[in-house]
Amino acid sequence: MKKYLQATYDVNYDTQSIQQKAAELFCPEMNEKEKIEAAYLFVRDEVSHSWDIQGETVTRRASEALKHREGICWSKSHLLAALLRAEGIPCGFCYQRLTLFVEPADGYCIHALNAVYLNEEDRWVRLDARGNKPGIDAQFFTDKEQLAFSVEKAKDERDYPGIYADPPTELLDVLDRHEDPVYMYRYALPESLSVKMN
């Protein structure tokens, strides 16, 4: 479980800005689920998805997504993991292969979400902080999943198995190579995930 609690280059909760935001979000009176919900709602609702706002900044690290209040789902998942790990709540990453827009002819992309460990119930739950808009209604539930997207196997979409402790390097490389998030989202996202779970 330790690997799901570590501070890393991307899940950099050891920075002052993440520590400060965690202190704002959490208080000692809150139980585990309340802390998870507070972090989830902040990342989902207060950090914009770059495509939705046609943003101008590519963010990668959790602290960057927090500073600029934007990122694609990959960097938003880094921020949620950082906030929860800062509070000692294990958090990892899950990935889906989805159609980029509507149909397979539009191409595919890799979508990121989080898996959070519920200590009291000894189980993982997946949460998707991508950000809601018409047609997308991800919610915080611990007794069921309500993610941003449902995988449609008929469209060759898929859920990748397992929970990653660290984001795959092949995704991070895409963020490093681009400065325009709109161009990156439209033309440069990988269509499949090749690396094995770490």
Residue pairs with C-beta under 8 A, 6 or more apart in sequence:
1 90
1 117
3 165
3 166
4 85
4 90
4 91
4 92
4 117
4 163
4 165
5 85
5 88
5 90
6 85
6 165
7 13
7 14
7 82
7 85
8 166
9 61
10 60
10 61
10 62
10 78
10 166
10 167
10 172
11 62
11 78
11 81
11 82
11 85
11 166
12 18
12 61
12 62
12 63
12 82
13 19
13 22
13 62
13 82
13 83
13 85
13 86
15 62
15 63
17 63
17 66
17 67
18 62
18 63
18 66
18 82
18 83
18 86
19 86
21 42
21 66
21 83
22 39
22 83
22 86
22 87
25 35
25 38
25 39
25 42
25 83
26 35
26 38
26 39
26 87
30 38
32 89
32 118
32 119
32 120
33 118
33 120
33 142
35 84
35 87
35 89
36 84
36 89
36 116
36 118
36 127
36 140
36 142
37 140
39 80
39 83
39 84
39 87
40 80
40 127
40 129
40 140
41 140
42 83
43 76
43 79
43 80
43 83
43 129
44 76
44 128
44 129
44 130
44 131
44 132
44 138
45 131
45 132
46 69
47 65
47 66
47 69
47 70
47 71
47 76
47 79
47 129
47 131
48 55
48 69
48 70
48 131
49 70
49 71
49 72
49 73
49 76
49 130
49 131
50 57
50 58
50 59
50 70
50 71
50 72
50 181
50 182
50 185
51 72
51 181
51 182
51 185
52 131
52 133
53 70
54 182
55 70
55 181
55 182
56 180
56 181
57 64
57 68
57 70
57 181
58 175
58 178
58 179
58 180
58 181
58 184
59 65
59 67
59 68
59 70
59 71
59 75
59 175
60 71
60 74
60 75
60 78
60 172
60 175
60 176
61 75
61 78
62 75
62 78
62 79
62 81
62 82
62 83
63 82
64 71
64 75
65 71
65 75
65 76
65 78
65 79
66 79
70 181
71 78
71 79
71 181
72 181
72 184
72 185
73 111
73 112
73 113
73 128
73 129
73 130
73 148
74 110
74 112
74 167
74 171
74 175
75 175
76 112
76 129
76 130
76 131
77 93
77 112
77 113
77 114
77 129
77 167
78 167
79 129
80 91
80 114
80 127
80 129
81 91
81 92
81 93
81 114
84 90
84 91
84 114
84 116
85 91
89 116
89 117
89 119
90 116
90 117
91 114
91 115
91 116
91 117
92 114
92 115
92 124
92 163
92 164
92 165
93 112
93 113
93 114
93 115
93 163
93 164
93 165
93 166
93 167
94 112
94 113
94 114
94 115
94 126
94 159
94 160
94 162
94 163
94 164
95 110
95 111
95 112
95 113
95 159
95 160
95 164
95 168
95 193
96 110
96 111
96 113
96 149
96 151
96 157
96 158
96 159
96 160
97 108
97 109
97 110
97 111
97 151
97 156
97 157
97 158
97 160
97 191
97 192
97 193
98 108
98 109
98 110
98 111
98 149
98 151
98 157
99 106
99 107
99 108
99 109
99 152
99 155
99 157
100 106
100 107
100 108
100 109
100 186
100 189
101 107
103 155
104 155
104 156
107 191
108 156
108 157
108 191
108 192
109 185
109 189
109 190
109 191
110 171
110 189
110 190
110 191
110 192
110 193
111 130
111 148
111 149
112 167
112 171
113 126
113 127
113 128
113 129
113 130
113 147
113 148
114 126
114 127
114 128
114 129
115 124
115 125
115 126
115 127
115 163
116 124
116 125
116 126
116 127
117 123
117 124
118 124
118 125
118 142
121 142
124 163
125 141
125 142
125 145
126 145
126 147
127 138
127 140
127 147
128 138
128 147
128 148
128 149
129 138
130 136
130 138
130 148
131 148
132 138
132 148
136 148
136 149
137 146
137 148
138 146
138 147
138 148
139 146
151 157
151 158
151 159
160 193
160 197
161 197
162 197
163 197
164 197
164 198
165 198
166 198
168 193
168 195
168 198
169 195
170 190
170 193
170 194
170 195
171 190
171 193
174 184
174 188
174 189
174 190
175 184
177 188
178 184
178 188
